[in-house]
Amino acid sequence: MGKNVAPPQELTDRFIGRSARVRDLLSLVTRVARSDSTVLITGESGTGKERIARILHDASPRSGAPFVPINCGAIPEGLMESELFGHEKGAFTGAVTGRSGRFEIASGGTIFFDEIGELPLSLQVKLLRVLQEKTYERVGGSKALTANVRVLAATHRNLEEMSREGRFREDLFYRLSVIPVEIPPLRERKEDIPLLVAFFLRRWEEEGRGETVVLGEGTLEALSDYAWPGNVRELENVMERLLVLLGGETVTPADLPEKILKNRHPEPPSPAQQTSAASFPAAEPLPPPPAIMPVPAEGIAEASEALRLTRAIDPGGDFNLTSFMGDVERTLVLKALEKAGGNRSRAAEILGINRTTLIEKLKRFGIS
């Protein structure tokens, strides 16, 4: 593929990462952007395929013209041809006026086919013709229009396998993948997770969306040990949840979503670390951690008795079980906060729940 080309700073600012995989990706994107060749961008969902497509356009000689995306899975098959190529007045029922298609709108610029694997076979034939001949006609028209566009496509599917199964045209696959660009999943560039986390925290502050959070001991390690099947999009969503629920506080591993804690896969120690560990005698076993303090039985009884007496005094009151249990739960939360001196982490320990769960209950009960 030739020598690596150092990407410009503005490009690295738009695709966060310093890992070797990201450096190689951005170096390839820098070289490819200068050409007018068709590019097929592959990668799992959430890796940033459209972001790379926009970077390719913005770094190309066509950057001053439109970048026009089209999601191939979001438009009904019956409307796709008109959406791509436009139509003439009277071309079909409801076509009261002529309309430009995406190729016409993108003239001089870039058209981006997102999830190209969802494009119906009937449209694949017509797209192949446009790529080969650089011309097309509007639906219902006969005038040949020039397709002065660069074509970028992206997919999370294996198009080569789909072509073998007859679900994607093989000739179109080879026409699209003149230059293949593969985006690595987040689990293969875990050293970029701290950079992404810092980026999301900084953006939250810059956008004035509220107080940020501080990552407590072990939290970043827990985030890095998770495989992130949803990739960067999933990490972004988790960070937003933490910022909304725990803004201004310190986030501990216990505050992370349960699926992250249950599916951690720490990196195994290197041979050097294993050798180093074997050089020392085994340490004395640590004492077991103190058990989480349960909610005192008398507290539950006291809350329930108080509410029972309230119902007895006011026979016309609400006897709904859900409402009653909600009152009990609210009383226990207040008592736990009182016992913990207002410390939410300690109150969550007393109640035997995660702190994020406690925060959600406080918001639901209107307790500040």
HUDAQUI-V131482 format. One record per backbone hydrogen bond with DSSP energy under -1.0 kcal/mol. NH is the residue of the N-H (numbers start at 0). CO is the residue of the C=O. Records with the same first field share a line. If there is no record, write none. Layout:
NH->CO  CO
//
This chain:
11->7
12->8
14->10
22->18
23->19
24->20
25->21
26->22
27->23
28->24
29->25
30->26
31->27
32->28
34->31
38->150
39->178
40->152
41->180
42->154
46->43
51->47
52->48
53->49
54->50
55->51
56->52
57->53
58->54
59->56
62->59
64->61
67->109
69->111
71->113
73->70
78->75
79->75
82->78
83->79
84->80
85->81
86->98
87->138
89->94
90->87
94->91
95->93
98->86
101->82
102->83
104->100
105->101
106->103
107->147
108->105
109->65
110->149
111->67
112->151
113->69
115->153
117->114
118->115
123->119
124->120
126->122
127->123
128->124
129->125
130->126
131->127
132->128
133->129
135->144
138->85
140->137
144->135
146->133
147->145
148->146
149->108
151->110
152->38
153->112
154->40
158->156
161->157
162->158
163->159
164->160
166->161
172->168
173->169
174->170
175->171
176->172
178->37
180->39
182->41
187->184
188->185
191->188
192->189
195->191
196->192
197->193
198->194
199->195
200->196
201->197
202->198
203->199
204->200
205->201
206->202
207->204
208->203
213->248
215->250
218->215
221->217
222->218
223->219
224->220
230->227
232->45
234->230
235->231
236->232
237->233
238->234
239->235
240->236
241->237
242->238
243->239
244->240
245->241
247->211
248->245
250->213
254->251
255->252
259->256
260->256
261->257
262->258
264->224
273->269
274->270
275->271
276->272
277->273
279->276
299->295
300->296
301->297
302->298
303->299
304->300
305->301
306->302
307->303
308->304
309->305
310->306
311->307
312->308
313->309
316->313
323->319
324->320
325->321
326->322
327->323
328->324
329->325
330->326
331->327
332->328
333->329
334->330
335->331
336->332
337->333
338->334
339->335
340->337
341->336
342->339
346->342
347->343
348->344
349->345
350->346
351->347
352->347
357->353
358->354
359->355
360->356
361->357
362->358
363->359
364->360
366->361
//
